[in-house]
Amino acid sequence: MPPAIEVRGLTKVFYPARPFGAWLRAPWRRGEPIRALEDISLTVNAGEVFCLMGSNGAGKTTLLKILTGLLLPTSGTVLINGQDVARISARLRSQVGFASSDRPGFYDQLTGRQNLAFFAALYGLSTRQAARRIAELTELLEIAAPDQPYQACSAGMKQRLLLARALLHDPPIVLLDEPAKSLDPLRAETLRALLHDRFARSGKTVLLTTHSAAEAEACTGRIAVLQRGGLKACGTVRDISAGDTLHAALKRLCES
């Protein structure tokens, strides 16, 4: 069986927009390129909980967006269950769930439940399936007020609604960009237990990003450390810490 996620020699280069006047004077010139990812290769096995770590701007969110087909790589190959993402992007919807607070996409005037029902319809769920799934997820993620307008929800509630949206269609692969962001410590701990116990046992593949060494230490799979678009290390917590604390090891890697 192929890995759930396989990345081979992935590079992503962005060319920033230039001022209109500069474009008129020299339309053939591009701005200085920004190399968001540089020759990244890694695999995530089916049923593994895999953690991406790195500082802001390290390339974590860019990598997740390429895995979902939202961005195309400049070079390299990305495979989901052995299939090239660039060729099956339309079919990724049923295989991958993605949660990123970078662009939540919820409608402020609708309630949390109404928002979830809308996205469930986009995933192809019937009205009955959507109602059942939303009820399951609101209980699982402790969404206490699903009928409150989205704009009135707290930051933590919005984060849990975002997680629920990623899980609506029960995808085998879940990509989570800082899933514990805005959650209080107790609910963050509950989420870690959900990811590392229930999801791992059910065979789901989870790829998540985090800044937290504590969250990474709870990871039951492997950790990859990104820095300035490059892959600095990949392995278990024990492999990367090498007898030191994970926090100290990460600091050493990012300063090297």
C-alpha positions as CSV (number, residue, x, y, z in Angstrom):
1,M,0.0,0.0,0.0
2,P,1.5,3.4,-0.9
3,P,2.0,6.1,1.7
4,A,-1.0,8.3,2.4
5,I,1.1,11.3,1.5
6,E,4.3,11.4,-0.4
7,V,6.2,14.6,-1.3
8,R,9.2,14.4,-3.7
9,G,11.5,17.2,-4.3
10,L,8.8,19.9,-3.7
11,T,9.8,23.5,-4.4
12,K,7.4,26.5,-4.3
13,V,8.5,29.9,-5.5
14,F,6.4,33.1,-5.2
15,Y,6.9,36.2,-7.3
16,P,5.5,39.2,-5.3
17,A,3.3,41.8,-7.1
18,R,5.2,44.9,-8.3
19,P,3.9,48.4,-8.1
20,F,1.9,49.4,-11.2
21,G,4.4,52.1,-12.2
22,A,7.3,49.6,-12.1
23,W,5.3,47.2,-14.2
24,L,4.7,49.8,-16.9
25,R,8.4,50.8,-17.0
26,A,9.7,47.2,-17.3
27,P,6.8,44.7,-17.7
28,W,9.3,41.9,-18.5
29,R,10.9,42.0,-15.0
30,R,9.6,40.1,-12.0
31,G,10.0,40.9,-8.4
32,E,12.6,39.1,-6.3
33,P,11.5,35.5,-5.9
34,I,10.5,34.2,-2.5
35,R,11.3,30.5,-2.1
36,A,8.6,29.3,0.3
37,L,9.7,25.7,0.0
38,E,13.0,24.2,-1.2
39,D,13.4,20.6,-2.3
40,I,11.1,19.0,0.4
41,S,10.8,15.3,0.4
42,L,8.9,13.3,3.1
43,T,6.3,10.6,3.4
44,V,3.3,10.2,5.8
45,N,2.1,6.6,6.3
46,A,-1.5,5.7,6.4
47,G,-2.9,5.9,9.9
48,E,0.0,8.1,11.1
49,V,-0.2,11.3,13.1
50,F,2.5,13.4,11.6
51,C,3.6,16.8,12.9
52,L,5.1,19.8,11.0
53,M,7.0,22.3,13.2
54,G,8.6,25.6,12.3
55,S,8.5,29.3,13.0
56,N,6.3,31.7,11.1
57,G,7.2,31.8,7.5
58,A,8.8,28.4,7.6
59,G,6.5,27.1,4.8
60,K,4.1,24.9,6.8
61,T,0.9,26.4,5.6
62,T,2.2,26.6,2.0
63,L,2.9,22.9,2.1
64,L,-0.6,22.1,3.4
65,K,-2.2,24.2,0.7
66,I,-0.2,22.3,-2.0
67,L,-1.4,19.0,-0.5
68,T,-5.0,20.1,-0.9
69,G,-4.6,21.4,-4.4
70,L,-5.1,25.0,-3.5
71,L,-1.6,25.9,-4.7
72,L,0.4,24.2,-7.4
73,P,4.1,23.4,-6.8
74,T,6.8,25.2,-8.8
75,S,8.5,21.8,-9.2
76,G,8.4,18.4,-7.6
77,T,5.6,15.9,-7.1
78,V,2.9,15.5,-4.4
79,L,1.0,12.2,-4.2
80,I,-2.1,11.5,-2.2
81,N,-2.7,7.7,-1.9
82,G,-0.4,7.2,-4.8
83,Q,-2.1,9.7,-7.1
84,D,-0.6,13.0,-8.3
85,V,-2.4,15.9,-6.7
86,A,-1.9,18.1,-9.8
87,R,-4.0,15.6,-11.8
88,I,-6.7,14.6,-9.3
89,S,-7.3,17.9,-7.5
90,A,-11.1,17.8,-8.2
91,R,-11.3,14.3,-6.5
92,L,-9.3,15.4,-3.5
93,R,-12.5,16.7,-1.9
94,S,-13.6,13.3,-0.8
95,Q,-10.2,12.1,0.4
96,V,-8.9,15.1,2.3
97,G,-10.2,17.3,5.1
98,F,-8.5,20.7,5.5
99,A,-8.8,23.2,8.4
100,S,-6.9,26.5,8.3
101,S,-7.8,29.6,10.2
102,D,-5.9,31.5,7.6
103,R,-9.0,31.6,5.4
104,P,-12.0,30.1,7.3
105,G,-14.6,30.9,4.7
106,F,-17.6,30.9,7.1
107,Y,-20.6,33.2,6.6
108,D,-21.0,35.7,9.6
109,Q,-24.8,36.0,9.4
110,L,-25.4,32.2,9.4
111,T,-25.3,30.1,12.6
112,G,-22.5,27.5,13.1
113,R,-25.0,24.7,12.2
114,Q,-26.2,26.5,9.1
115,N,-22.6,27.0,8.0
116,L,-21.8,23.3,8.5
117,A,-24.9,22.3,6.6
118,F,-23.9,24.5,3.7
119,F,-20.4,22.9,3.5
120,A,-21.9,19.4,3.9
121,A,-24.0,20.0,0.8
122,L,-20.8,21.0,-1.1
123,Y,-19.3,17.6,0.0
124,G,-22.4,15.9,-1.4
125,L,-24.0,14.8,1.8
126,S,-27.8,14.5,1.9
127,T,-29.8,16.6,4.3
128,R,-30.3,13.6,6.6
129,Q,-26.6,12.6,6.4
130,A,-25.6,16.2,7.1
131,A,-27.8,16.5,10.1
132,R,-26.5,13.3,11.6
133,R,-22.9,14.2,11.0
134,I,-23.3,17.7,12.4
135,A,-24.9,16.3,15.5
136,E,-22.0,13.8,15.9
137,L,-19.3,16.5,15.5
138,T,-20.9,19.1,17.7
139,E,-20.8,16.5,20.5
140,L,-17.4,15.2,19.7
141,L,-15.8,18.7,19.5
142,E,-17.9,20.1,22.4
143,I,-19.5,22.8,20.2
144,A,-21.9,24.1,22.9
145,A,-23.8,26.7,20.9
146,P,-24.1,25.5,17.2
147,D,-27.2,27.7,16.7
148,Q,-25.4,30.9,17.6
149,P,-24.5,33.3,14.7
150,Y,-20.9,32.7,13.5
151,Q,-20.0,36.3,14.0
152,A,-21.0,36.1,17.7
153,C,-18.9,33.0,18.4
154,S,-15.7,33.1,20.4
155,A,-12.3,32.5,18.8
156,G,-12.2,29.0,20.4
157,M,-15.7,28.2,19.1
158,K,-14.8,29.3,15.6
159,Q,-11.7,27.1,15.7
160,R,-13.9,24.1,16.7
161,L,-16.4,24.8,13.9
162,L,-13.4,24.9,11.5
163,L,-12.3,21.4,12.7
164,A,-15.9,20.2,12.3
165,R,-16.0,21.4,8.7
166,A,-12.8,19.5,7.9
167,L,-14.3,16.3,9.3
168,L,-17.9,16.6,7.9
169,H,-17.3,14.0,5.0
170,D,-15.3,11.7,7.3
171,P,-12.1,11.9,5.1
172,P,-9.3,9.3,5.5
173,I,-6.7,12.1,5.4
174,V,-7.0,15.2,7.7
175,L,-4.7,18.3,7.3
176,L,-4.8,20.7,10.2
177,D,-3.1,24.0,10.3
178,E,-2.4,24.8,14.0
179,P,-5.6,23.0,15.2
180,A,-5.1,24.0,18.9
181,K,-5.0,27.7,18.0
182,S,-7.4,29.8,20.1
183,L,-8.3,26.8,22.2
184,D,-8.0,26.9,26.0
185,P,-5.6,24.4,27.6
186,L,-8.3,21.9,28.6
187,R,-9.9,21.8,25.1
188,A,-6.4,21.7,23.5
189,E,-5.6,18.6,25.6
190,T,-9.0,17.1,24.6
191,L,-8.1,17.7,20.9
192,R,-4.7,16.1,21.2
193,A,-6.3,13.0,22.8
194,L,-8.8,12.9,19.9
195,L,-6.1,13.2,17.2
196,H,-3.7,10.7,18.8
197,D,-6.0,8.2,20.2
198,R,-9.4,8.0,18.4
199,F,-8.1,9.0,15.0
200,A,-5.0,6.9,15.1
201,R,-7.0,3.8,16.1
202,S,-9.6,4.4,13.4
203,G,-6.9,4.5,10.7
204,K,-7.1,8.1,9.8
205,T,-4.0,9.9,8.6
206,V,-3.4,13.2,10.3
207,L,-0.9,15.9,9.3
208,L,-0.9,18.9,11.5
209,T,1.2,22.0,12.0
210,T,2.1,23.5,15.4
211,H,4.4,25.9,17.2
212,S,4.1,24.1,20.4
213,A,6.8,21.7,21.6
214,A,4.3,20.2,24.1
215,E,1.9,19.4,21.3
216,A,4.7,17.9,19.2
217,E,5.8,15.8,22.1
218,A,2.3,14.3,22.3
219,C,2.6,13.2,18.7
220,T,2.4,9.5,18.3
221,G,4.1,9.5,14.9
222,R,7.0,11.5,13.5
223,I,7.9,15.2,13.4
224,A,9.4,17.2,10.5
225,V,11.1,20.5,11.3
226,L,10.9,23.2,8.6
227,Q,13.0,26.4,8.6
228,R,13.1,29.0,5.9
229,G,11.4,26.6,3.5
230,G,13.9,23.8,4.0
231,L,13.6,20.5,5.8
232,K,15.9,20.5,8.8
233,A,15.0,17.2,10.5
234,C,12.5,14.4,10.3
235,G,12.0,11.6,12.8
236,T,10.4,10.7,16.2
237,V,10.6,13.0,19.2
238,R,13.4,10.8,20.5
239,D,15.4,11.0,17.3
240,I,15.1,14.8,17.1
241,S,15.7,15.6,20.7
242,A,18.7,13.3,20.9
243,G,18.7,13.2,24.7
244,D,17.9,16.9,25.1
245,T,14.5,18.5,25.6
246,L,12.6,18.9,22.3
247,H,12.4,22.7,22.8
248,A,16.2,22.9,23.1
249,A,16.7,20.6,20.1
250,L,14.3,22.7,18.0
251,K,16.0,25.9,19.0
252,R,19.4,24.4,18.0
253,L,18.1,23.2,14.6
254,C,16.5,26.6,13.8
255,E,19.7,28.5,14.7
256,S,21.9,26.2,12.6
